Amino acid sequence: MNNSIPFLDLVTQHIEMEEEIVETFRKSLRTAGFIGGPMVEDFEKDFAHFCNAKYCVGVGSGTDALRFALIAAGVGEGDTVITVPNTFIATTEAISQANTLIEFIDINEKTYNIDTEKLKEYLETQCYRDEKTGRPINQSTNQPIRAIIPVHLYGQPADMDPISELAEKYNLIVIEDACQAHGAEYFSRKENRWKKAGSIGMASAFSFYPGKNLGACGEAGAVTTNNEEIAKRIRMIRDHGQMKKYFHDIEGYNGRLDAIQAGILGIKLRRLADWNEKRRTIAYRYNELLKQVDGIIVPYEPEWSKAVYHLYVIRTQRRNELQSFLAEKNISTGLHYPVPLHLQKAYERLKDKNGGFPVSEKTASEILSLPMYPGLTETQQLRIVESIKEFNKAD
Ligand SMILES: Cc1ncc(COP(=O)(O)O)c(C=O)c1O
């Protein structure tokens, strides 16, 4: 009997939906509708509704979504964009590809998202104000800060109230990186209401990479926004800068969402709320089971957050040993992410040395993502936790 526990199981859920998915493919084949068309439009409408956003524009990937959102918001050459070092490199690739500079702010040790106190301190002490625009100018580069990309990492929203407040004060644009947070909710103390990830910033980027909470059977992404002008610009940018075929107002990209992927995403979207609930149940069961286990820190979910647990990430000082031990027991785990971006070879040019972002550096060496997907059973979870306890005893 195969007793391995995968990190993620997509096959079981695809088998359950196989007939519907194949039917979508058949529909595209028989109409030759592969690019644009009703399947894309229907999905965009449904996903905007799911996020409580006015508009959704389907694009080729989450990376496209971030890049297009920055460009559409008018962020460009000579500007600086703030984000965190503990994210997938796509966040910063998009910043560079929009011809802007990257500025990192460290994370909060409990939420793993941007530390809003450090963000405030950076704006107050490392920048001076441009009198005309009100924007902060970085003292060492003399470049204006134009935007912040808070990342809702692992499916937990960043603390958006203080971010929005600082953005308002300093005339900054907020683009949510919601690539891991489909359906996550944030309680705004300021507005006294819950808000969906993807409805808070000027625009938000989603990835539908297959392993995401809502995943395509290939590459896909979307931007959500309440701003009509931004939505209109992104529709142009994703389609070679044209609104009308062969009439190009600007140079754009080939960054459209495939009709087949949109059709598949529509099928999965109907199940997303239920899958997210299952993920939350699994996360709370892990929390309960791991409560008494020495040396393990479980995820922290503040009262203002309804996380959707794209990943369930624990921390332990003996991370590498535990990961190898679990692998011997046929339990797959992941590291998200093992090297903070400022220490990646790709960013040597930034000269952000080791020690510059101590929380990101510390957590990167301690985090371990345990198996997490809606179909993970209680029996499997018990075995995972028993194995962690066994590891502790083996000392
Ligand atoms: C936080 C984050 N940002 C951006 C992306 C980029 O998305 P994609 O892989 O669809 O380009 C991902 C997903 O891979 C992600 O996890």
PDBQT file of the ligand as one rigid body, heavy atoms in Angstrom, charges set to zero:
ROOT
HETATM    1  C1  LIG A 401       3.183  35.677  -3.598  1.00  0.00    +0.000 C 
HETATM    2  C2  LIG A 401       3.194  35.384  -5.069  1.00  0.00    +0.000 A 
HETATM    3  N1  LIG A 401       3.307  36.408  -5.937  1.00  0.00    +0.000 NA
HETATM    4  C3  LIG A 401       3.312  36.202  -7.261  1.00  0.00    +0.000 A 
HETATM    5  C4  LIG A 401       3.191  34.937  -7.795  1.00  0.00    +0.000 A 
HETATM    6  C5  LIG A 401       3.284  34.769  -9.286  1.00  0.00    +0.000 C 
HETATM    7  O1  LIG A 401       2.232  34.061  -9.851  1.00  0.00    +0.000 OA
HETATM    8  P1  LIG A 401       2.459  33.233 -11.200  1.00  0.00    +0.000 P 
HETATM    9  O2  LIG A 401       3.272  32.033 -10.857  1.00  0.00    +0.000 OA
HETATM   10  O3  LIG A 401       1.056  32.869 -11.610  1.00  0.00    +0.000 OA
HETATM   11  O4  LIG A 401       3.104  34.133 -12.193  1.00  0.00    +0.000 OA
HETATM   12  C6  LIG A 401       3.047  33.837  -6.932  1.00  0.00    +0.000 A 
HETATM   13  C7  LIG A 401       2.846  32.470  -7.420  1.00  0.00    +0.000 C 
HETATM   14  O5  LIG A 401       3.599  31.744  -7.919  1.00  0.00    +0.000 OA
HETATM   15  C8  LIG A 401       3.072  34.075  -5.535  1.00  0.00    +0.000 A 
HETATM   16  O6  LIG A 401       2.977  33.056  -4.670  1.00  0.00    +0.000 OA
ENDROOT
TORSDOF 0
